[in-house]
Amino acid sequence: MICEIAGQQFVILLQNAFPTLEKYIDHPHMINEKPLKVINSIKNEILNNFKYLLALKKQGINLFFPNIDEIKKIKRKLIIFQNKKL
């Protein structure tokens, strides 16, 4: 997916996407020391394309590079473990 963000052309590689927990995102992208926000229209396009890729995966067409099924299992285990600690 090619889009313009903050006046620059970016390529967003959805096939490299993988599930994660918010705590593993260590910093936002910054421009002039201000956090870069993605406008809603681009955010919606990313989410729609991602949902389409997930639907294809359910049909047996896997375009993702990482093993997202295994990553989801690990993520679920981490959430369960963290909830037990509370």
C-alpha positions as CSV (number, residue, x, y, z in Angstrom):
1,M,0.0,0.0,0.0
2,I,1.5,3.4,-1.0
3,C,0.2,6.5,0.7
4,E,1.2,10.0,1.6
5,I,1.7,10.8,5.3
6,A,3.0,14.2,6.5
7,G,3.8,15.2,2.9
8,Q,6.0,12.1,2.3
9,Q,5.4,8.9,0.3
10,F,5.3,5.8,2.4
11,V,4.9,2.1,1.6
12,I,3.0,0.1,4.2
13,L,3.8,-3.6,3.9
14,L,0.7,-5.3,5.3
15,Q,2.1,-8.7,4.6
16,N,4.7,-8.0,7.3
17,A,2.0,-7.3,9.9
18,F,1.7,-9.3,13.0
19,P,-0.3,-9.1,16.2
20,T,1.3,-7.4,19.2
21,L,0.6,-6.0,22.6
22,E,0.7,-2.2,23.1
23,K,3.4,-2.5,25.7
24,Y,5.9,-3.6,23.0
25,I,5.5,-0.4,21.0
26,D,8.2,1.7,22.4
27,H,7.8,5.0,20.6
28,P,5.7,6.8,18.0
29,H,7.2,8.1,14.8
30,M,8.2,11.8,15.2
31,I,8.5,14.7,12.9
32,N,10.0,17.9,14.4
33,E,9.6,16.4,17.8
34,K,5.9,15.9,17.4
35,P,4.2,12.5,17.2
36,L,3.0,11.6,13.7
37,K,-0.6,10.7,13.5
38,V,-2.2,8.8,10.6
39,I,-5.3,10.4,9.3
40,N,-8.5,8.5,9.6
41,S,-8.9,7.8,5.9
42,I,-5.5,6.1,5.7
43,K,-6.1,4.3,9.0
44,N,-9.4,3.0,7.6
45,E,-7.7,1.9,4.3
46,I,-5.0,0.1,6.3
47,L,-7.6,-1.7,8.5
48,N,-9.8,-2.6,5.5
49,N,-6.8,-4.0,3.6
50,F,-5.7,-5.9,6.6
51,K,-9.2,-7.4,7.2
52,Y,-9.1,-8.5,3.5
53,L,-5.8,-10.2,4.0
54,L,-7.1,-12.0,7.0
55,A,-10.2,-13.1,5.1
56,L,-7.9,-14.5,2.3
57,K,-5.9,-16.3,5.0
58,K,-9.1,-18.0,6.3
59,Q,-9.7,-19.2,2.7
60,G,-6.2,-20.7,2.6
61,I,-4.4,-17.9,0.8
62,N,-1.7,-16.8,3.2
63,L,0.0,-13.6,2.1
64,F,1.6,-12.9,5.5
65,F,5.3,-13.5,6.0
66,P,5.3,-14.1,9.8
67,N,3.4,-17.0,11.3
68,I,0.6,-14.9,12.7
69,D,-1.3,-17.9,14.0
70,E,1.7,-18.8,16.3
71,I,2.1,-15.2,17.3
72,K,-1.6,-15.0,18.3
73,K,-1.2,-18.1,20.4
74,I,1.8,-16.6,22.2
75,K,-0.1,-13.3,22.7
76,R,-3.1,-15.1,24.2
77,K,-0.8,-17.0,26.6
78,L,0.9,-13.7,27.7
79,I,-2.5,-12.0,28.3
80,I,-3.7,-15.0,30.4
81,F,-0.4,-15.0,32.3
82,Q,-0.6,-11.2,33.0
83,N,-4.2,-11.5,34.2
84,K,-3.2,-14.3,36.6
85,K,-0.6,-12.0,38.1
86,L,-3.2,-9.3,38.9
